[in-house]
Amino acid sequence: MKALARYARTGVRSRQQVLAHLSRGGVPPRTASRLIAECEACGLVDDSAGARLWADHWARWGYAWAAIRAKLEARGFGARAIADAADRSGLSKDDEARARALIA
């Protein structure tokens, strides 16, 4: 668990990223699910919070929502976490306005 906690703390990780990490390490799926549940209970893995953090980060860099969504999907965040990030950020509705402001 210590190695997993260290991995989870070194960046904002999705549940899917942690699962892939455990799988590469040869951890059986059943054990991996239990370990991820423990990490979620401790707050080390939280897909909704992670997706919001990454979305905010990329929004500050000027990415449009479509690009942010693609990046979140690539990091393994689920549809529910991505939808939550979109709702909280308001970016999906503002892409055109942001683009017009950048070229104005």
MOUR-V454690 format. One record per residue. N is the residue number from 1. RES is the residue in one letter. D_FIRST is the distance of its C-alpha to the first C-alpha in whole Angstrom. Layout:
{{N RES D_FIRST} {N RES D_FIRST}}
This chain:
{{1 M 0} {2 K 4} {3 A 6} {4 L 5} {5 A 6} {6 R 9} {7 Y 10} {8 A 10} {9 R 12} {10 T 14} {11 G 16} {12 V 17} {13 R 16} {14 S 17} {15 R 15} {16 Q 17} {17 Q 16} {18 V 12} {19 L 13} {20 A 15} {21 H 13} {22 L 11} {23 S 14} {24 R 15} {25 G 12} {26 G 14} {27 V 11} {28 P 14} {29 P 15} {30 R 15} {31 T 11} {32 A 10} {33 S 13} {34 R 11} {35 L 7} {36 I 10} {37 A 12} {38 E 9} {39 C 9} {40 E 13} {41 A 13} {42 C 12} {43 G 14} {44 L 12} {45 V 13} {46 D 17} {47 D 19} {48 S 22} {49 A 22} {50 G 20} {51 A 24} {52 R 26} {53 L 25} {54 W 25} {55 A 28} {56 D 30} {57 H 29} {58 W 31} {59 A 33} {60 R 34} {61 W 35} {62 G 37} {63 Y 36} {64 A 37} {65 W 35} {66 A 36} {67 A 34} {68 I 31} {69 R 31} {70 A 31} {71 K 28} {72 L 26} {73 E 26} {74 A 25} {75 R 22} {76 G 21} {77 F 22} {78 G 24} {79 A 27} {80 R 27} {81 A 25} {82 I 28} {83 A 30} {84 D 29} {85 A 29} {86 A 32} {87 D 34} {88 R 32} {89 S 33} {90 G 37} {91 L 37} {92 S 38} {93 K 41} {94 D 42} {95 D 41} {96 E 45} {97 A 46} {98 R 43} {99 A 45} {100 R 48} {101 A 48} {102 L 46} {103 I 49} {104 A 52}}
